[in-house]
């Protein structure tokens, strides 16, 4: 019974954080479409994951655009460094978020894993955007 209450509380925290872009760190900028989608999902797991997947596509496009822009402004040595860093980051993100997906964790684990992937991608896009402001 205790696990049920813990899972319910954690689920509520994830949902509130995912749906409220104002509470996200400055480097994370979720779209209004995502916020609206999460509000309309009514806490239904499949609908929330659909919202997250759609936002992940948008955030991944932003990440790729920022990466491409940054690559265009760096020396050959720094390009090699960024490419290596980005590959390591992708591996870390994927492994980290896969850890959240506990096969025995039910639908909450699926939501956590998807939110992890979305949040980390959005954070990295914001991080690269900051680098682009410097170069």
Secondary structure, DSSP 8 states (H G I E B T S, - for coil): -HHHHHHHHHHHHHHHHHH-GGGS-TT----HHHHHHHHHHTT-HHHHHHHHHHHHHHHHHHHHHHHHHHHTTS-HHHHHHHHHHHHHHHHHHHHHHHHH--TTSHHHHHHHHHHHHHHHHHHHHHHHHHHHHH-
